[in-house]
Amino acid sequence: MDIRTLGGQGLKVGAEGLGLMGMSAHYGATDETESLATIDRALELGVTLLDTAEGYGPFHNEQLLGKALAGRREAAVIATKTGVEFTDEGAFLGHNATPEYIRHSLDRSLRHLGTDHVDLYYLHRIDPGVPVEESVGALAELVAAGKVRHIGLCEVSPATIARAHAVHPLTAVQTEYSLFERGIEHDGVLDTLRDLGIGLVAYSPLGRGFLSGAVTSPDDFAADDFRRTDPRFQGENFHRNLAVVDQVRRLAADKGVTPSQLALAWTLRQGAVPIPGTKRRRYLEENVAATAVTISDADLAAIDAVAPHGVASGDRYAPELMKSLGG
Protein backbone atom coordinates (compact mmCIF):
# COMPACT_ATOMS: atom_id res chain seq x y z
CA MET A 1 0.00 0.00 0.00
CA ASP A 2 1.16 3.53 -0.72
CA ILE A 3 2.30 5.59 2.25
CA ARG A 4 0.96 9.08 2.87
CA THR A 5 2.24 11.80 5.17
CA LEU A 6 -0.41 13.40 7.35
CA GLY A 7 0.25 17.04 8.07
CA GLY A 8 3.58 18.76 8.30
CA GLN A 9 5.09 16.92 11.27
CA GLY A 10 6.06 13.76 9.42
CA LEU A 11 3.41 11.22 10.48
CA LYS A 12 3.42 8.50 7.84
CA VAL A 13 0.47 6.14 7.45
CA GLY A 14 -0.89 3.69 4.93
CA ALA A 15 -3.05 5.45 2.35
CA GLU A 16 -6.14 3.80 3.82
CA GLY A 17 -6.77 3.27 7.52
CA LEU A 18 -9.28 1.24 9.50
CA GLY A 19 -12.05 2.53 11.76
CA LEU A 20 -12.59 0.19 14.68
CA MET A 21 -15.75 1.60 16.29
CA GLY A 22 -18.11 -1.02 14.88
CA MET A 23 -16.08 -3.77 16.52
CA SER A 24 -17.42 -2.56 19.87
CA ALA A 25 -20.47 -0.34 19.44
CA HIS A 26 -23.31 1.14 17.39
CA TYR A 27 -23.42 -1.33 14.47
CA GLY A 28 -25.08 -4.44 15.85
CA ALA A 29 -23.57 -7.70 17.09
CA THR A 30 -19.81 -8.03 17.46
CA ASP A 31 -17.44 -10.99 17.31
CA GLU A 32 -14.11 -10.48 19.06
CA THR A 33 -12.41 -13.37 17.26
CA GLU A 34 -13.33 -11.98 13.85
CA SER A 35 -12.47 -8.45 14.95
CA LEU A 36 -8.97 -9.51 16.02
CA ALA A 37 -8.53 -11.43 12.78
CA THR A 38 -9.63 -8.33 10.84
CA ILE A 39 -7.01 -6.18 12.58
CA ASP A 40 -4.38 -8.85 11.87
CA ARG A 41 -5.33 -8.89 8.20
CA ALA A 42 -5.30 -5.10 8.02
CA LEU A 43 -1.71 -5.00 9.22
CA GLU A 44 -0.77 -7.70 6.70
CA LEU A 45 -2.24 -5.58 3.90
CA GLY A 46 -0.34 -2.44 4.88
CA VAL A 47 -3.09 -0.68 6.82
CA THR A 48 -1.31 1.09 9.67
CA LEU A 49 -3.66 3.84 10.89
CA LEU A 50 -6.02 2.17 13.36
CA ASP A 51 -8.69 4.53 14.70
CA THR A 52 -10.36 4.11 18.06
CA ALA A 53 -11.67 6.25 20.95
CA GLU A 54 -12.22 5.79 24.65
CA GLY A 55 -15.91 6.34 24.04
CA TYR A 56 -16.28 3.32 21.76
CA GLY A 57 -17.73 0.82 24.16
CA PRO A 58 -16.80 2.81 26.21
CA PHE A 59 -13.25 1.54 26.69
CA HIS A 60 -13.83 -1.86 25.06
CA ASN A 61 -12.53 -0.72 21.68
CA GLU A 62 -9.22 0.52 23.06
CA GLN A 63 -8.87 -2.68 25.07
CA LEU A 64 -9.54 -4.73 21.93
CA LEU A 65 -6.86 -2.84 20.02
CA GLY A 66 -4.42 -3.27 22.87
CA LYS A 67 -5.03 -7.01 22.75
CA ALA A 68 -4.56 -7.08 18.97
CA LEU A 69 -1.24 -5.21 19.16
CA ALA A 70 0.26 -7.04 22.13
CA GLY A 71 3.89 -7.73 21.30
CA ARG A 72 3.84 -5.69 18.08
CA ARG A 73 2.94 -2.15 19.12
CA GLU A 74 5.16 -0.51 16.51
CA ALA A 75 3.30 -2.22 13.65
CA ALA A 76 0.47 0.30 13.95
CA VAL A 77 -0.22 4.01 14.17
CA ILE A 78 -2.72 4.30 17.02
CA ALA A 79 -5.23 7.13 16.86
CA THR A 80 -7.58 7.65 19.79
CA LYS A 81 -9.67 10.50 21.17
CA THR A 82 -10.52 12.51 24.26
CA GLY A 83 -12.89 15.35 25.15
CA VAL A 84 -16.06 13.33 25.74
CA GLU A 85 -16.15 12.48 29.42
CA PHE A 86 -16.75 9.06 30.94
CA THR A 87 -16.32 7.89 34.50
CA ASP A 88 -13.89 5.05 35.09
CA GLU A 89 -16.98 2.83 35.26
CA GLY A 90 -18.04 3.93 31.77
CA ALA A 91 -20.88 6.35 32.56
CA PHE A 92 -21.23 9.15 30.00
CA LEU A 93 -21.02 12.65 31.50
CA GLY A 94 -20.93 14.95 28.45
CA HIS A 95 -18.23 17.10 26.90
CA ASN A 96 -15.08 17.76 28.89
CA ALA A 97 -11.95 19.11 27.23
CA THR A 98 -10.37 20.62 30.32
CA PRO A 99 -6.63 20.00 30.71
CA GLU A 100 -7.34 17.94 33.82
CA TYR A 101 -9.70 15.58 32.06
CA ILE A 102 -7.49 15.30 29.00
CA ARG A 103 -4.56 14.18 31.15
CA HIS A 104 -6.74 11.72 33.07
CA SER A 105 -8.33 10.21 29.98
CA LEU A 106 -5.00 9.81 28.19
CA ASP A 107 -3.50 7.88 31.11
CA ARG A 108 -6.59 5.66 31.13
CA SER A 109 -6.35 5.14 27.37
CA LEU A 110 -2.69 4.18 27.63
CA ARG A 111 -3.59 1.53 30.19
CA HIS A 112 -6.36 0.16 28.01
CA LEU A 113 -4.16 0.17 24.91
CA GLY A 114 -1.20 -1.38 26.70
CA THR A 115 1.24 1.23 25.43
CA ASP A 116 3.26 4.19 26.66
CA HIS A 117 2.26 6.57 23.86
CA VAL A 118 -0.46 7.39 21.35
CA ASP A 119 0.61 8.29 17.83
CA LEU A 120 -2.32 10.62 17.06
CA TYR A 121 -4.50 12.05 19.81
CA TYR A 122 -7.67 13.91 18.84
CA LEU A 123 -10.17 16.08 20.61
CA HIS A 124 -13.25 14.03 19.79
CA ARG A 125 -15.52 17.06 20.02
CA ILE A 126 -14.98 20.68 21.02
CA ASP A 127 -16.10 21.50 24.56
CA PRO A 128 -18.09 24.75 24.34
CA GLY A 129 -17.14 25.54 27.93
CA VAL A 130 -13.37 25.42 27.37
CA PRO A 131 -11.41 27.63 24.94
CA VAL A 132 -9.80 25.42 22.34
CA GLU A 133 -6.47 27.07 23.14
CA GLU A 134 -6.57 25.57 26.65
CA SER A 135 -7.41 22.11 25.36
CA VAL A 136 -4.71 22.19 22.68
CA GLY A 137 -2.25 23.56 25.21
CA ALA A 138 -2.84 20.44 27.31
CA LEU A 139 -2.35 18.24 24.25
CA ALA A 140 0.90 20.08 23.51
CA GLU A 141 2.12 19.32 27.03
CA LEU A 142 1.44 15.63 26.43
CA VAL A 143 3.51 15.81 23.24
CA ALA A 144 6.36 17.39 25.20
CA ALA A 145 6.06 14.62 27.79
CA GLY A 146 6.36 11.92 25.10
CA LYS A 147 2.94 10.42 25.79
CA VAL A 148 1.53 11.70 22.47
CA ARG A 149 3.33 11.99 19.14
CA HIS A 150 0.83 14.07 17.12
CA ILE A 151 -2.43 15.88 17.80
CA GLY A 152 -5.63 16.55 15.89
CA LEU A 153 -9.23 17.70 16.10
CA CYS A 154 -12.52 16.15 15.00
CA GLU A 155 -15.51 17.92 13.44
CA VAL A 156 -14.41 21.55 13.73
CA SER A 157 -14.88 24.86 11.95
CA PRO A 158 -12.19 26.67 9.96
CA ALA A 159 -11.84 29.30 12.68
CA THR A 160 -11.30 26.68 15.38
CA ILE A 161 -8.74 24.87 13.24
CA ALA A 162 -6.76 28.07 12.81
CA ARG A 163 -6.90 28.94 16.53
CA ALA A 164 -5.79 25.47 17.54
CA HIS A 165 -3.02 25.26 14.95
CA ALA A 166 -1.58 28.55 16.26
CA VAL A 167 -1.08 26.94 19.69
CA HIS A 168 0.50 23.70 18.43
CA PRO A 169 0.71 22.31 14.89
CA LEU A 170 -2.16 19.98 14.09
CA THR A 171 -1.25 16.84 12.20
CA ALA A 172 -4.79 15.93 11.18
CA VAL A 173 -8.43 16.87 11.31
CA GLN A 174 -10.92 14.03 11.22
CA THR A 175 -14.32 14.70 9.76
CA GLU A 176 -17.02 12.95 7.77
CA TYR A 177 -16.22 13.05 4.06
CA SER A 178 -17.66 10.91 1.30
CA LEU A 179 -19.69 11.03 -1.89
CA PHE A 180 -22.67 11.53 0.42
CA GLU A 181 -21.08 14.22 2.58
CA ARG A 182 -19.01 16.88 0.82
CA GLY A 183 -19.74 19.80 3.11
CA ILE A 184 -16.08 20.49 3.90
CA GLU A 185 -15.54 21.42 0.25
CA HIS A 186 -17.91 24.36 0.72
CA ASP A 187 -17.66 25.49 4.36
CA GLY A 188 -13.98 26.42 4.31
CA VAL A 189 -12.64 23.39 6.20
CA LEU A 190 -10.93 21.74 3.23
CA ASP A 191 -9.37 25.01 2.10
CA THR A 192 -8.12 25.70 5.63
CA LEU A 193 -6.52 22.27 5.92
CA ARG A 194 -4.76 22.73 2.60
CA ASP A 195 -3.61 26.26 3.45
CA LEU A 196 -2.18 25.19 6.83
CA GLY A 197 -0.74 21.87 5.69
CA ILE A 198 -2.95 19.74 7.94
CA GLY A 199 -3.91 16.19 6.97
CA LEU A 200 -7.50 15.11 6.37
CA VAL A 201 -8.74 11.83 7.82
CA ALA A 202 -12.15 10.93 6.41
CA TYR A 203 -14.50 8.91 8.58
CA SER A 204 -17.66 7.27 7.23
CA PRO A 205 -16.24 7.37 3.68
CA LEU A 206 -18.89 4.82 2.70
CA GLY A 207 -21.79 6.86 4.04
CA ARG A 208 -22.24 4.53 7.03
CA GLY A 209 -22.57 1.61 4.66
CA PHE A 210 -24.94 3.21 2.17
CA LEU A 211 -22.26 3.54 -0.50
CA SER A 212 -21.35 -0.13 -0.23
CA GLY A 213 -24.53 -0.86 -2.15
CA ALA A 214 -25.38 -3.59 0.35
CA VAL A 215 -28.04 -1.64 2.28
CA THR A 216 -31.48 -2.19 0.79
CA SER A 217 -33.85 -1.56 3.71
CA PRO A 218 -33.69 0.04 7.18
CA ASP A 219 -35.06 -3.26 8.40
CA ASP A 220 -31.68 -4.82 7.58
CA PHE A 221 -30.20 -3.23 10.73
CA ALA A 222 -30.03 -4.82 14.15
CA ALA A 223 -32.25 -3.35 16.85
CA ASP A 224 -29.29 -1.58 18.49
CA ASP A 225 -27.79 -0.26 15.25
CA PHE A 226 -27.70 3.54 15.53
CA ARG A 227 -28.60 3.92 11.85
CA ARG A 228 -32.18 3.21 12.85
CA THR A 229 -32.19 6.79 14.23
CA ASP A 230 -30.02 8.34 11.50
CA PRO A 231 -32.11 10.77 9.40
CA ARG A 232 -30.53 9.60 6.15
CA PHE A 233 -31.88 6.11 6.75
CA GLN A 234 -35.44 7.22 7.54
CA GLY A 235 -38.57 7.33 5.39
CA GLU A 236 -38.34 9.18 2.10
CA ASN A 237 -34.75 10.16 2.81
CA PHE A 238 -33.80 6.51 2.64
CA HIS A 239 -35.42 5.98 -0.75
CA ARG A 240 -33.92 9.17 -2.22
CA ASN A 241 -30.48 8.19 -1.00
CA LEU A 242 -30.87 4.67 -2.31
CA ALA A 243 -31.55 6.15 -5.75
CA VAL A 244 -28.19 7.96 -5.58
CA VAL A 245 -26.47 4.73 -4.58
CA ASP A 246 -28.01 3.03 -7.61
CA GLN A 247 -26.29 5.60 -9.85
CA VAL A 248 -22.98 5.11 -8.04
CA ARG A 249 -23.40 1.36 -8.48
CA ARG A 250 -23.79 1.79 -12.23
CA LEU A 251 -20.63 3.91 -12.45
CA ALA A 252 -18.74 1.30 -10.45
CA ALA A 253 -19.97 -1.52 -12.68
CA ASP A 254 -18.83 0.36 -15.77
CA LYS A 255 -15.38 0.64 -14.21
CA GLY A 256 -15.30 -2.99 -13.09
CA VAL A 257 -15.13 -2.22 -9.37
CA THR A 258 -17.55 -2.37 -6.45
CA PRO A 259 -19.45 0.70 -5.24
CA SER A 260 -17.32 0.70 -2.06
CA GLN A 261 -14.13 0.69 -4.08
CA LEU A 262 -15.29 3.55 -6.28
CA ALA A 263 -16.32 5.64 -3.27
CA LEU A 264 -13.05 5.00 -1.44
CA ALA A 265 -10.91 5.59 -4.53
CA TRP A 266 -12.69 8.94 -4.98
CA THR A 267 -11.88 9.89 -1.36
CA LEU A 268 -8.25 8.92 -1.87
CA ARG A 269 -8.12 11.02 -5.03
CA GLN A 270 -9.21 14.04 -2.96
CA GLY A 271 -6.06 13.65 -0.84
CA ALA A 272 -7.78 12.26 2.24
CA VAL A 273 -6.82 9.20 4.27
CA PRO A 274 -10.14 7.35 4.59
CA ILE A 275 -10.79 5.11 7.58
CA PRO A 276 -13.68 2.87 6.50
CA GLY A 277 -15.01 0.89 9.40
CA THR A 278 -15.55 -2.82 9.23
CA LYS A 279 -15.47 -5.78 11.59
CA ARG A 280 -15.07 -8.47 8.92
CA ARG A 281 -12.04 -9.51 6.87
CA ARG A 282 -13.92 -9.89 3.61
CA TYR A 283 -15.07 -6.26 3.64
CA LEU A 284 -11.65 -5.10 4.74
CA GLU A 285 -10.05 -6.81 1.75
CA GLU A 286 -12.60 -5.29 -0.61
CA ASN A 287 -11.96 -1.84 0.85
CA VAL A 288 -8.18 -2.10 0.71
CA ALA A 289 -8.36 -3.07 -2.96
CA ALA A 290 -9.67 0.47 -3.60
CA THR A 291 -6.13 1.79 -3.11
CA ALA A 292 -5.24 0.24 -6.49
CA VAL A 293 -8.17 1.87 -8.32
CA THR A 294 -7.31 4.90 -10.43
CA ILE A 295 -9.84 7.71 -10.67
CA SER A 296 -9.42 9.69 -13.89
CA ASP A 297 -10.62 13.21 -14.57
CA ALA A 298 -13.43 11.70 -16.60
CA ASP A 299 -14.38 9.52 -13.64
CA LEU A 300 -14.42 12.59 -11.40
CA ALA A 301 -16.77 14.38 -13.76
CA ALA A 302 -19.11 11.38 -13.92
CA ILE A 303 -19.10 11.05 -10.13
CA ASP A 304 -19.74 14.76 -9.65
CA ALA A 305 -22.74 14.47 -11.96
CA VAL A 306 -24.44 11.84 -9.79
CA ALA A 307 -23.10 12.78 -6.33
CA PRO A 308 -22.62 16.55 -6.10
CA HIS A 309 -22.42 18.51 -2.87
CA GLY A 310 -25.74 18.25 -1.03
CA VAL A 311 -26.94 15.14 -2.84
CA ALA A 312 -27.78 13.22 0.35
CA SER A 313 -31.26 13.63 1.82
CA GLY A 314 -31.44 14.18 5.56
CA ASP A 315 -29.05 15.49 8.20
CA ARG A 316 -25.90 13.59 9.08
CA TYR A 317 -27.11 12.81 12.62
CA ALA A 318 -30.16 13.10 14.82
CA PRO A 319 -30.76 16.66 16.11
CA GLU A 320 -28.99 16.30 19.47
CA LEU A 321 -25.84 14.94 17.88
CA MET A 322 -25.88 17.61 15.17
CA LYS A 323 -25.40 20.21 17.90
CA SER A 324 -21.94 18.82 18.70
CA LEU A 325 -20.55 19.31 15.18
CA GLY A 326 -18.48 22.16 13.83
CA GLY A 327 -17.28 23.69 17.09
Disulfide bonds with the S-S distance in Angstrom:
none
